[in-house]
């Protein structure tokens, strides 16, 4: 039997509209980029924030969700699931109105506007109409994981720090006066890509997956190592916003090994609970990859997600 979390839990332990799937090659590249970044991170000083420093953020709500392809199945298994991640991965392809097919879900929408079209104002009318149609709790980003190493193989016009920050600042202006909150999603350590991170956004997201850099010598997961990374990310977001608790989301998350997943999701949820709350979105794929795997996971994992969705 694999070790359980030390957290005091009870002992008992989907759709496809415009969701263009990212291939295994991109997932593998993301793994390699993250591995290089984390290896470099180990060679520099890290920031550990004591519990007293974030005590004021404790008790904040954590919501649980999934990528849209699995919403129907996930919601059936996790009745209190709240969040869904929706991708429109073709450049300049957007829905006319806010996506609502995941009934009642709080949508995090990823779009890819062409830099020239966006910054020239050519897309203003379309994007403003989309944002104006959004309900409460709507969140959007442009060009997720646009960062050094280019894990999603974006074009040169997209994959520069200058273009990335300019597009994100422009997006933040476009949502003003609507119910939409604008943010940025990264996967590399934030303190290694600070020039790529836009200041003053409504929220900051991290796509983060279990990997050997978060492991103990016995191959269990290390909450301490994971939380050092998350604290370091938050420190950058804090500097970019001037807010003690900048809103943080985990917009993609999972572990390749099923026996890691209970603790992985728990450690992420615990951290969010102590840092202002936020969204924890799980990601699933049709086949097993180096980052994730197919839905459903084991029953203990489902029970843990169900517990987290109602208890934090």
N, C-alpha and C positions, 0 to 999 in steps of 0.2 A: 504494500500500500504506500502511495506517495504521501509526503507530508502535507498536512492541511495548514491553512492560515492560522496564525495565532490570534486572529480577531475572533471575538466571542460570538460566533454564529451558532444557530441551532445545529445539533449533531446530524439530524436528518438532512441528511444532506438533500410568396414574395412577388414586384412588377418590373416592366422593362421598357418604358417610354423614354427614348433618347438617352438611355443609360448605356453609353458606349463603353464596353468593358476594356480596361487596361490589360494588356497581355502579360504573359509570364516573363517575357524579356524585360519589360519595364519593372516588374516586381523584383526581378533578380538584380537589376541595376540599382534600384532603391536600396536593396540589402547591402550591396557593396559600398555604395556611397555612405550609408549610415555607419557601416563597420569602420570605414576609414576615419570618419569624423569622430566616432567614439574612441577609437584608438588614440587619436590626437588629443582628445579631451583628457585622457588618462594621464597625459604628460604635463598638464598644466594644473595650477591651483584651482580648486573648486570651492564653491560657496555652499556652506551648510547653514541653514537658517534655523535657529532654535525654536522650539514649539511656542515659547512665549511671544516670539516676534509675529506669529500669525494667529494668536489666540482669538483676536477679534473677528477673524473670518470663519471660525468654526460654527457648525450648525447650519450652514447654507445648503440649499437643496442641490442634489445631484440627480440628473435625469439620464435615462438609459435609452439607447437606440441602435440603429442598424442602417447599412446601405440599402437603398430602396428596393433592389431586386429581391430582398428577403423580408420585406416589411410584413407581408401577410402571414408568413410562417412564424416570424419572430414575435409578432403581436399576439398570435394565438398561444404561443408558449409563455410569453412574458406580458400578461394583460396590462400591466402598468407602464409598458414601454411608451416613450413619449417622442423621441427624436428620430428623424430619418435624414440620411445624406443622399442628395440627388445630384447627379453629374450631367452636365451638357458639355461634352468633350470636343465638339467640333467648333472651330473658330467662327465667331459671329452668329452662332446658332443658339437662339434663346426661345423659351416658351413665350407666348403672347401674354399670358397671365400667370400668376404665381402657381406652382405645382400644388395640387390639392388631392391627388388620387390616393395618397396615403392618408385616409380620412382621419382628421383630428391630430395629425402629427405636426410637430414643430420642425420645419424644414431648414436644413443647412444646404444651400444651393451653391454649386461650383460652376462658374461660367468662364468662357475664354474669349473675350472680345479682342480683336486685333488691335495692337497698340495704336497704329496710325488712325484707325477709324474711331477708336475710343477717345483719344486725346484731341482729335479735331472737332469733336462734338457730333460727328455723323451718327452716332448710336444713341444720342441723348433721348430722343423721343421714344424709341423702343424700350430702352432700359428704364426710363422714368415711368412709362406706362406699366411695365412689369412690376416695379417696386411699389407703385401706387395701389396695385391690386392685392398686395400681400396682407395677410392677417397678422395679428400679434404673434410675437416669438419667432418671426422670420429672420433668418440670417443668410448672408451671401458673401462670397469671396470671388476674386478673379485669379485665375492661373495658380491654383493650389500647388504647393511644393515647387515653386519657381525659386531656385536657389543655386548656390555653387554645386558643381557636380552634375547639374541638370538631369535629375533622376527620371524625369518624364519626357526627355528628348524634345524640349521645346525649341522653336526656331531661334536664330540669333537675335531677331528683333524683339523677342520676348525675354530671353534668358540673359539679362544684364541687371545689375543692381539698380541702375538709374531708371530703366524702363519699368522694372517691377514696382519701385516705390512711387513713380509717377502715376502708374495705373491704379495703384491702391489708394493713393490720395484722391484721385479723380473719382473713384468709386465711392469713397466716403462722402464726398460732396453730393453725389447723385442721390443718395438715400435720404438726405435731409428732408424733413417734412413728411416722411413716411413712417411706417411701423417697422421697417427693415433696419437691422443692425449690420454694419459692414465690418469685416475682419480679414485676417490673413492666416493662411495655413502653411506650416512648415513641417519638415521631417528631420532636418539636420539640427544639431545643437545650436540654439539661438546665439550663444556667445561666440560662435565661429562664423556668423553671417550677419552681423549687426548692420552693415551697410545695406543689406537687402530688406530690412524690416522697416516698415513705414511707421512713423510716429502717430500717436493720437487716434488710433482706430478704436472701434467699439469693443472688439474682442480679438483674441489671438488663439489660433488653434494649432495643435501639434498632432500629426499623424505618427503614432508610436507603437512599435511592436516588440514583443519579447525577443531577445537575442542573447548570445553568449556573454555580452558585456554587462548584462544585468544578472548574471548567474553567480551563485556561490560555488565553492570547490566541489560540493557534492551534487552540482547540477540543479539544485533547487533555485528559485528566484530570490534575489536579494532586494528587499524593499529599500534598504539603505542606499544601494547603488542607483536604483531607479529614482529615488527621491532627490538625490544629489543632482541628477540631470534635470529633474522637473524644477527644483529650486533655482538652478542656474538659468533655465529658460525664463522663469518668472522674473528673475532679477533684471534681465534684459527688457522684458515687457514693461516692468515697473519704470525703468529708466526712459523708455519710449513714451510713456503716458503720464508720468508723475503721479500715478495712482498707487496707493499701498497694495491694493488687491486688483490688479488689472484682470478683467474677465478672461479666463482660460478655458479652452475646450480641448477634448481629445476626440478629433473628428474621424479618425480611423484607429482601431486598436484591435489586437488579438495576439495569440501565441500559437506557434506551429504545433506544439505538443499539447494535447488535450489536458494532460494532468497539470500543466502550468496555468491553465486558463482561470481557474477559480481564484488563485492568488493574484494573478496578473490584473484581472478586472477589479479585484478587491483593493489592491494597492493603489491603483489609479483613482478609484472612487473615494478612498480614504483621503488621498491627497487633495482632491477637489473639495471634499467636505470641509477640510481645514483651511482652504484658500479661497473662500468666497463662493463655492459651488460651481456648477456648470454642466455641460453636456459630455457624456461618455458614449461615443458611438462605436459599436463593434463592427468589424468588417469581415465578411465571409465571401468565399469564392467557390466556383463549381468544383475545382480540383485543389488538392493540397499543394501549397507553395512553401517557400522558406519563411513566409510571414504569417500565413493564416491557413484556412482550410474550409471544407464544405460545412454548411448547416444541415442537420443539427449537430451540436456537440453532444457530449455525454450528459446524462441526466443530472449528475452533481453540478455541472457547469450551468445548466438551465436553472436548477434550483438556486444557485448562488446569484445569478442575474435577476431572478425573480425577487430574491431577498433584497438585493441592492436597489431595485427599482421602487421599493416601498419603505426602505428603512433609513436612507440617507438623504 
